[in-house]
């Protein structure tokens, strides 16, 4: 098999971008999440190039190594859980707020961090989960957030 020329999420552009993100639900740097809570991340994308362009930011879930090693079933190293595209004119910035238009905000339930066990049940495991915000092309910055889930919750398959 030949190597992939452009992996998933590898966007080519005629301009360049810089971005910063804030996890809005953090209080003093730590939040213990429960299954009924939401995670909220806001990003500011700045066009640092000479042309207007679109940037796609992606949010990946990565179970921590400690969590993965405690499981009795396989778990993905990384999986896409949210993404959005924003148009940013030359030398300007937009705040990402997932509400449509050129403004995007990532907000999703903690339940999206579930993994499927050997019985086919979705399980939100207590412990450390890592969220990665990236533009996916390996050129931009990757921002990591640790999410502490307080307790394990099982959602049985039907």
C-alpha positions, -999 to +999 in steps of 0.1 A: +000+000+000+013+035-008+015+061+019-013+087+020-004+119+003-028+141+022-042+126+054-077+134+067-079+170+079-049+181+059-061+214+044-042+233+018-046+271+017-033+302+001-030+319+034-019+312+070-038+313+103-030+315+140-055+305+167-059+305+205-086+286+224-101+288+259-121+261+276-150+281+290-161+256+316-128+256+335-128+271+370-093+276+384-080+252+358-100+221+369-135+209+365-148+175+374-173+166+347-204+145+351-224+128+323-251+156+322-226+185+317-214+202+286-178+210+275-175+245+260-144+257+240-141+291+223-113+298+198-101+330+181-088+325+146-066+352+131-057+354+094-019+361+093-016+359+055-023+381+025-055+365+013-089+358+028-095+322+036-113+295+054-099+276+084-113+243+097-107+236+134-112+201+147-118+187+182-105+152+189-111+130+219-080+110+232-085+087+262-055+092+285-029+064+285-038+055+321-075+052+311-067+032+280-045+008+299-072+001+325-098-010+298-105-046+290-114-037+254-097-018+226-101+020+225-092+045+197-060+065+202-078+095+188-113+102+173-129+133+158-158+145+179-165+180+165-153+204+138-162+237+122-151+260+094-148+298+097-141+323+070-115+349+080-108+380+058-072+391+053-055+405+085-086+400+107-098+376+133-130+357+141-142+341+173-153+305+168-187+299+183-205+270+165-237+290+161-236+295+123-221+321+100-185+330+104-187+327+142-182+292+157-182+278+193-176+242+202-201+230+228-209+193+232-221+170+260-195+151+280-214+120+269-196+124+235-165+111+253-181+076+256-163+045+244-179+012+232-172-018+254-171-055+244-209-058+250-216-029+226-226-006+254-215+031+253-195+038+285-184+072+298-154+062+319-143+081+349-108+094+347-088+117+324-099+124+289-078+147+266-094+170+240-072+182+212-080+213+191-061+214+159-064+225+122-054+189+114-026+196+089+003+193+113+015+228+105-007+247+130-008+246+167-024+217+187-041+228+219-047+201+246-072+202+274-076+176+302-112+167+311-117+149+344-148+127+344-159+121+379-177+088+376-183+059+351-217+058+334-229+030+312-255+035+284-266+000+276-271-009+239-307-015+228 
